[in-house]
Amino acid sequence: MGDIDDRLKAAGIELPTKVARGAGLVPCVQHGDLLFVSGHGPADNDGNLLYKGRVGSEVSLEEAYDAARATGVQLLRSIRDHLGDLDRVERIVKALAFVNSADDFHEQPAVVHGFSDLMVEIFGERGRHARSAIGTSNLPDNQPVEIELIVAVRG
């Protein structure tokens, strides 16, 4: 087991292999040493959404933070499935996060801290990343958060 696997285990996170959900879905595309990871939401290990609704109305800030963390777990699953080993992650470079927001909700960065905190917990300094947190009025399946990534990888 690698260093990252040990950290995941210590955090109580299990990453079973993700099941592909359609021929058109490509969770990751690698170009050179960069891995581009498609947008993911806060699902459980069977692909069921854990949270639904707009943050600031149906979903609280605390629930949305947890949803962003759960989204990070799903992103890690896809990265691990693509690379075979999360120890190949050199750095989380950039995260683009969308928050399904009520009209008067303006704390999108606080929501996405759930994801960012997880990346630092698992990867240490390699998990610190540039990030954008954008409010939007709708997301697929009424999920509260969607996050995509750019990751630098080692050979």
Secondary structure by P-SEA (a helix, b strand, c coil): ccaaaaaaaaacccccbbbbcccccccccccccbbbbcccccccccccccccccccccccaaaaaaaaaaaaaaaaaaaaaaaccccccccccbbbbbbbcccccccccccaaaaaaaaaacccccccccbbbbbbccccccccbbbbbbbbbcc
